[in-house]
């Protein structure tokens, strides 16, 4: 899953997501993110532009292995996203507040 995929998932701009991660990097595991080289990024862009064309270095044997690896990653990502959603839900629950005394003037009238 790439940064723009996560940004779309959270309905924010990619740059805002990156900025939030940089500001809170200590909250993420070390292997949470990695940076693509320029060549890797260009390769992804090229593949994305021509999604209907099979890449020239396509190999059926490794493709099945790749799909298995992607499925494993998808399961792990799903578990991680569940953990994130649970953490957000836990943070959004307000603890019960003690009752407050009524506001106003007190008179001696009964």
N, C-alpha and C positions, 0 to 999 in steps of 0.2 A: 504494500500500500504506500503510495507516494504522498508527499505533502499536500498536493492539490486534491487528492482523494479524501484525506482527513479533513481538509478545509471545507470541502463540499459536504461531508458527513455532518460537521458541526455548524454548517451554514455561516462560515466566516470567510474573509479573504485569506488567501494563502499567506500573504505577508503578515497579516495579523496573527495567524497561527504560529508562524516561525518566530515572531517577536515574543509571543507568550511562552513558547518553549525555551527560547534563549533566556528570558527573565526568570524562569523557574526550572532551569536545567537540573538543579539538585533533586528535584522531585521525580525525575525519570531514571530508569535503569540505564546503565552504561551502553547497552546494546539497543536502546530505543531508536536511535537514529544513526544514519550514516550519510555521507556526502558522495554523490556520483561524480566521476571525472567528467570532463567536458565531452569526451568521446562516448561515454556511457549515456549521458544525457542526450546527445545527438542521436544515438542509436535508438533510444526510446521514442524520441520525437519522430524519427523516420518510420519506425514500426507503427506508431500511432497514426501517422498521416496515411499510410497505406495498409489499413487493417484488413482489407479484403484480399491482399496479396500475401502468399506464403513467403516468409523471408528466405533468401537464397541458401542460408546455412541450416535450414530446417532438417532435423533428423528425427525420424519416427521413434526410434528406440529411446533416445534421450528425451523426446517429447513426453513419453509416458512417465518416465522418471521425474521429469520436471512437473508434470501435472500432479503427481503424487506428493512431491515436495510442496507445491503450492497449496494443495488441500491440507497438508499438515500445518503449514503456516497459517492458513485460513482458520483452522480450528484454534490454534494458539492465539491468533489475533482476536477471534471471537471471545475467547476466555478473558483476554486482557481487556477488551472493551466492556465486557460484563463487569469486571472488577472496577473499571473506571466509572461506569454508570452507577454501581452500588456505592462507590465512594462519594460521588456527587450527590446521590440521594441522601446518604447519611449526613452530608454537610448541609443539605437544604432543610432538614427537620429541625424545627426550633424546640429547645427544651421547654417543659412546662414552666410557666411564670407563676410566682406566688401571687395570691390575690392582693390587689391594691386597696388602700383606704379610699373611700369616696372623696371626691374633690368638692369643695364648697364651704360655705360658712356654717358654723354651728351656733345654734341659738339655745337659750335656756327654756324655750317653750317645749312642752311635752307633746 
